[in-house]
Amino acid sequence: MLKFVGEKRRKEMQEETPPEGYNEYEMTVEEYEEISTLTKGNNLGEIPDSKLIAFWKRLGEKYGFDWETGKASPKRGKFFLAVPEDK
């Protein structure tokens, strides 16, 4: 069952601070299109998990975060949360 999220709650979700230890990152449009295609294909059984893992590893190297910690941000879209790598 779909639940309508009111405009006030939507704004609150966008303003939430990331959980302790996480930073928020923003993908490029190209990266977002790529992950969207990979995810859709993976859900349909057309794209193996290894391609998604390779994508997150590449982003982790580029943006400096632990690729295994990447997850959706409340802002959705191109935004995601991850734990920065220890340098």
N, C-alpha and C positions, 0 to 999 in steps of 0.2 A: 504494500500500500504506500503510495507516494504521500508525502506530508509537505504541505506548503510552509515555506520558511518566510515569515514576514520580513519586510524591509528592515525593520529595527534589528531583528536577530541577524539578518544577513550582514548588516553593518558591524554588529558586535563580533561576528565570526571573522570578519576581515581585519578587525583591530586587535584580535587576541595576540598576545605575545607568545613566541615559540616556547615549547617546554624547556625546562632546565637542560642546558648543555647543547641545545639545538640552535642553529642559525637558519634564517630564511634566505633562500636563493631564488634567482629568477633565470629561467632558461631563455635562450633566444627563440625567436619564432620558428626557425628551422629545427631546433632541438625539440621544441614542443610538438611540431608536426611529426617528427620522427618517432617520438615516444608514443604519440597517439596512434600512429599506424602500427607500431610494434605491439602495443597493448591490445588493440583490437584484433590483430592477427593471432596473438597468443591466446586470447580468450576463445577464438574460433578453432584453435588447435592447428593453425597454419604456420605459426612462427615459434620455434623452440625457445625455452627459457634462456638458453645460452646467449641468444641475441639481446635479450633484455638485460642480462647480467653484463654483457660487453658494453652496452649503452651506458649503464650506471657507472661502470668502472671508468669509462672515458670521461663522463661528467665529473666524477670524483677527482680525477687527476687534473682536469681543467680548472675546477672551482675550489679544490683543496678541502674536500670532505671525505669521510669514510663512506664509500659507496654502499655498504650494507645497511646504512642508517637512513637512506633516502626515503621520504614518505610525503604524501600530499600535504599541502598547506591549507589552512582554512580559507585562504584567499582563492584557492583553486587555480585553474588555468596553468600558466607558465610558472607559477610559484611552487616551491617545494621546501621541505625542511630536511636538514641533515646535521650530523655532528661534525664539526670541523676536525680535520686531521691534526694530530699533534706534530708539530714541526720541531 
